[in-house]
């Protein structure tokens, strides 16, 4: 019985060849919003180093600050958070 209903719904909707998800799943879930935030470790270290120099001017020697900033620029590690909200 349910198979006949799905076939009738599939005939009413236009075919979408780009997806391989069954029609019933496409009808049930829709994307409302997507939020993606990426925080690079090098950016955090650079911001902390620059902020510490502005707050305490004598806190880091110039060579150490240059080495920290160079290492932070080369570091590509990051923390990524992705949130997908779906409608029913």
N, C-alpha and C positions, 0 to 999 in steps of 0.2 A: 504494500500500500504506500509506504513512504517513498519507495523508488519511483512510483508514478508521479508523486508530487514533485520530486526533484527533477524529473524529466520535463515536466510542464514548466517549472520555473526556469530551467536551463533553456528551453525553447523561447521563452519571453525575453530573456536577457541577451544582449549582444555578446557574441563570442569574443574573448580576450585571449589571443594566442601567446602573449608574453608571460602569462602566469600558468603555473601547473597546480594551483590550489583548487580544490573542488568548489563548485558554485555555492554550496551551503556555507562553507567556511568564509568565503568572501562576503556573503551577505551578513554573517554574524559579527564580524570584526572589522572595524574601520579605525584608522589612525586619527586620533584627535590632535595630538601634539607630540613632538620629539624634542627632548632637551639633551644636549651633549656638552659636557664641560671637561676640558683637558687642562691639567695643571702640570707643567714641566718642573722637574726638580731643579734644574739649572736656573730657572727663573726665580724660584723661591730663594735659592742660595744667593743669587745676584742681588735681589731686592734686600735681603737681610744684610749683606755686606755693605751695600751702599747706604742703607739706613743706619747701620752702626757707625759708619764713618761720619755721617752728618750729626748723629747724636753725640758720639764721643770721638772727636777729631784725632786723638792720639791712640785710638784703640788698636788699629792694625797698621803695621809698616806697609809702605807703598809696594814693596816687592811681594809681600804675602797677599796683599789685596789683588795685585795683578795676577798672581798665580791662581788664586781662588776664582776670579772672574774668568780666566782662560779655561780652567777646568770646568766651570759651570757652563760655559758656552759650548764646550765639546760634549757635555753630558746630554743624551737624548732620552733618558728615562722619564716617564711621566705617569700620572695617575689619571685615568679616564672614567668618567661616570656618564652613563647613557640611561635616560629614562624615556620610555615610550608609553604614552597614555592612549588607550584604545576605547572606542565607543562600542556599545553592545547593539 
